[in-house]
């Protein structure tokens, strides 16, 4: 699904370098560099694009379903509180311009099914 759901860079603050070429060995080295850095720009990984499903939204929503399902009855307020935090998290993901709106909404929809 990563090749089928690839999108362009969502924010103007992100730089997009030329397509990486070279030998098969160079391409494997580059892929390992992205994998070893967990795809994070903080450790120097530079990629050009985004994928359809926001992993940030998936993790937030899955955590909320876990809390809703397994929270003790005496902590009745906790699931409602975490769902409010989930909505704030989705808002801030969109406000940071790191994901397209469709990324976030599709991730929430798929996780909640």
C-alpha positions in Angstrom: 0.0 0.0 0.0 2.9 2.4 0.4 3.5 2.7 -3.4 -0.3 3.0 -4.1 -1.0 5.7 -1.5 2.1 8.0 -1.9 1.3 11.7 -1.9 3.4 14.8 -2.4 5.0 16.8 0.4 2.2 18.4 2.5 4.0 21.5 3.8 5.9 24.3 2.1 8.4 24.2 4.9 9.7 20.7 3.8 12.3 20.5 1.1 12.1 17.9 -1.6 15.4 16.7 -3.1 15.8 15.1 -6.5 14.9 11.4 -6.9 17.6 9.1 -5.5 19.2 7.0 -8.3 22.4 5.0 -8.8 23.1 1.4 -8.5 21.0 -1.2 -6.7 23.5 -1.2 -3.8 23.1 2.7 -3.4 19.3 2.3 -3.4 19.5 -0.4 -0.8 21.8 1.7 1.3 19.4 4.7 1.1 16.4 2.5 2.0 18.4 1.1 5.0 19.2 4.7 6.1 15.5 5.6 6.0 14.6 2.4 7.9 17.3 2.8 10.5 16.3 6.4 11.2 12.6 5.4 11.4 11.9 7.9 8.6 12.4 10.8 11.0 13.9 14.0 9.8 15.3 14.7 13.3 18.0 12.1 12.6 18.8 13.4 9.1 16.4 11.3 7.0 15.2 13.3 4.0 12.3 11.9 2.0 10.1 13.4 -0.6 6.5 12.6 0.1 3.9 11.4 2.5 1.7 8.3 2.7 -2.1 8.1 2.8 -2.5 6.9 6.3 -1.4 9.1 9.2 0.4 6.8 11.7 0.1 9.5 14.4 -3.7 9.4 14.1 -3.8 5.6 14.1 -1.7 5.4 17.3 -3.9 8.1 19.1 -7.1 6.4 18.0 -6.0 2.9 18.8 -4.8 4.0 22.2 -8.2 5.5 22.9 -10.0 2.4 21.9 -7.8 0.4 24.2 -8.5 2.8 27.1 -12.2 2.8 26.3 -12.3 -1.0 26.3 -10.1 -1.8 29.3 -10.6 1.2 31.6 -12.0 0.2 35.0 -15.6 1.3 35.7 -14.6 3.5 38.6 -12.5 5.7 36.1 -15.6 6.5 34.1 -14.3 10.0 33.1 -11.0 8.7 31.6 -12.4 7.5 28.2 -14.3 10.7 27.6 -11.2 12.7 28.5 -8.9 10.7 26.2 -11.3 11.1 23.3 -11.2 14.9 23.8 -7.5 14.7 23.8 -7.6 12.6 20.6 -9.6 15.3 18.9 -7.1 17.9 20.0 -4.3 15.7 18.8 -5.9 15.4 15.3 -6.4 19.1 15.2 -2.7 19.7 16.1 -1.6 17.1 13.5 -3.5 19.1 10.9 -2.4 22.5 12.2 1.3 21.4 12.0 0.9 20.8 8.2 2.7 17.5 8.4 -0.2 15.5 7.0 -3.0 16.2 4.5 -6.5 16.2 5.9 -7.4 13.1 4.0 -4.4 11.3 5.6 -5.8 12.0 9.1 -9.5 11.3 8.3 -8.8 8.1 6.5 -6.5 6.9 9.3 -9.3 7.7 11.9 -11.9 5.9 9.8 -9.8 2.8 9.2 -8.8 2.6 12.8 -12.3 2.9 14.1 -13.7 0.1 11.9 
